[in-house]
Amino acid sequence: MVVVFNLTAGGGVIKSLATAPTDGSTVLIPLVAADAGITAANPRFSYVVQVTDIPSGKFDAIATAASFNAFNSSISTGAFVILPPGTNASVPVSIDRTELRLTPLLGQMIVSLENLARGGSEALLLSLGED
């Protein structure tokens, strides 16, 4: 279940289901921009995440706030490739340096819900370096 709270103004809304494999560690959390007050005139937001596994009661949290511009991201998003087992591919990535100064990023996240990535994790955060 995805619950969105406005930590500045208060209040929250229960919206949708998160997607996660039963034996994985990656959770895809859908968010409707309007539910968080995100508009073209107010495109930037900061967020933290907490996830809970209901059957076991285990939880994890990302307490350090991350920032994102929903209408003009500092890095391209949404590229995907469907791969047969044992293969690889490249996808284009672009960086908007002007937006990057306003909305810094930690790197590019590569997510796979089906196959384990390096180190047994399903998501990789690739550092983009300083320049």
Contacts in CASP RR format, 6 or more apart in sequence:
PFRMAT RR
TARGET T0000
AUTHOR 0000-0000-0000
METHOD contacts of the structure
MODEL  1
MVVVFNLTAGGGVIKSLATAPTDGSTVLIPLVAADAGITAANPRFSYVVQ
VTDIPSGKFDAIATAASFNAFNSSISTGAFVILPPGTNASVPVSIDRTEL
RLTPLLGQMIVSLENLARGGSEALLLSLGED
1 14 0 8 1.000
1 16 0 8 1.000
1 17 0 8 1.000
1 18 0 8 1.000
2 14 0 8 1.000
2 15 0 8 1.000
2 16 0 8 1.000
2 17 0 8 1.000
2 18 0 8 1.000
2 29 0 8 1.000
2 30 0 8 1.000
2 31 0 8 1.000
3 12 0 8 1.000
3 13 0 8 1.000
3 14 0 8 1.000
3 15 0 8 1.000
4 12 0 8 1.000
4 13 0 8 1.000
4 15 0 8 1.000
4 31 0 8 1.000
4 35 0 8 1.000
4 36 0 8 1.000
5 11 0 8 1.000
5 12 0 8 1.000
6 12 0 8 1.000
6 36 0 8 1.000
6 37 0 8 1.000
13 35 0 8 1.000
15 30 0 8 1.000
15 31 0 8 1.000
15 32 0 8 1.000
15 35 0 8 1.000
16 30 0 8 1.000
16 32 0 8 1.000
18 27 0 8 1.000
18 28 0 8 1.000
18 29 0 8 1.000
18 30 0 8 1.000
18 51 0 8 1.000
19 27 0 8 1.000
19 28 0 8 1.000
19 30 0 8 1.000
19 113 0 8 1.000
20 26 0 8 1.000
20 27 0 8 1.000
20 28 0 8 1.000
20 113 0 8 1.000
21 113 0 8 1.000
21 114 0 8 1.000
21 122 0 8 1.000
24 113 0 8 1.000
24 122 0 8 1.000
25 121 0 8 1.000
25 122 0 8 1.000
25 123 0 8 1.000
26 111 0 8 1.000
26 112 0 8 1.000
26 113 0 8 1.000
26 121 0 8 1.000
26 122 0 8 1.000
26 123 0 8 1.000
27 51 0 8 1.000
28 111 0 8 1.000
28 113 0 8 1.000
29 49 0 8 1.000
33 39 0 8 1.000
33 70 0 8 1.000
36 45 0 8 1.000
37 45 0 8 1.000
38 45 0 8 1.000
38 70 0 8 1.000
40 71 0 8 1.000
43 69 0 8 1.000
43 70 0 8 1.000
43 71 0 8 1.000
43 72 0 8 1.000
44 67 0 8 1.000
44 68 0 8 1.000
44 69 0 8 1.000
44 70 0 8 1.000
44 102 0 8 1.000
44 103 0 8 1.000
45 67 0 8 1.000
45 68 0 8 1.000
45 70 0 8 1.000
46 65 0 8 1.000
46 66 0 8 1.000
46 67 0 8 1.000
46 68 0 8 1.000
47 65 0 8 1.000
47 66 0 8 1.000
47 67 0 8 1.000
47 68 0 8 1.000
48 61 0 8 1.000
48 62 0 8 1.000
48 63 0 8 1.000
48 64 0 8 1.000
48 65 0 8 1.000
48 66 0 8 1.000
49 61 0 8 1.000
49 62 0 8 1.000
50 59 0 8 1.000
50 60 0 8 1.000
50 61 0 8 1.000
50 62 0 8 1.000
51 59 0 8 1.000
51 60 0 8 1.000
51 61 0 8 1.000
52 58 0 8 1.000
52 59 0 8 1.000
53 59 0 8 1.000
66 106 0 8 1.000
67 103 0 8 1.000
67 104 0 8 1.000
67 105 0 8 1.000
68 103 0 8 1.000
69 99 0 8 1.000
69 102 0 8 1.000
69 103 0 8 1.000
72 96 0 8 1.000
72 99 0 8 1.000
73 96 0 8 1.000
73 99 0 8 1.000
73 103 0 8 1.000
74 95 0 8 1.000
74 96 0 8 1.000
74 99 0 8 1.000
74 100 0 8 1.000
74 102 0 8 1.000
74 103 0 8 1.000
74 104 0 8 1.000
74 105 0 8 1.000
75 93 0 8 1.000
75 94 0 8 1.000
75 95 0 8 1.000
75 96 0 8 1.000
75 100 0 8 1.000
75 105 0 8 1.000
75 107 0 8 1.000
75 108 0 8 1.000
75 128 0 8 1.000
76 92 0 8 1.000
76 93 0 8 1.000
76 94 0 8 1.000
76 95 0 8 1.000
79 91 0 8 1.000
79 92 0 8 1.000
79 93 0 8 1.000
80 91 0 8 1.000
81 89 0 8 1.000
81 91 0 8 1.000
83 89 0 8 1.000
85 115 0 8 1.000
93 108 0 8 1.000
95 128 0 8 1.000
105 128 0 8 1.000
106 125 0 8 1.000
106 127 0 8 1.000
107 125 0 8 1.000
107 126 0 8 1.000
107 127 0 8 1.000
107 128 0 8 1.000
108 125 0 8 1.000
108 126 0 8 1.000
108 128 0 8 1.000
109 123 0 8 1.000
109 124 0 8 1.000
109 125 0 8 1.000
109 126 0 8 1.000
110 117 0 8 1.000
110 123 0 8 1.000
110 124 0 8 1.000
110 125 0 8 1.000
110 126 0 8 1.000
111 122 0 8 1.000
111 123 0 8 1.000
112 122 0 8 1.000
112 123 0 8 1.000
113 122 0 8 1.000
115 122 0 8 1.000
116 122 0 8 1.000
117 123 0 8 1.000
117 124 0 8 1.000
118 124 0 8 1.000
END
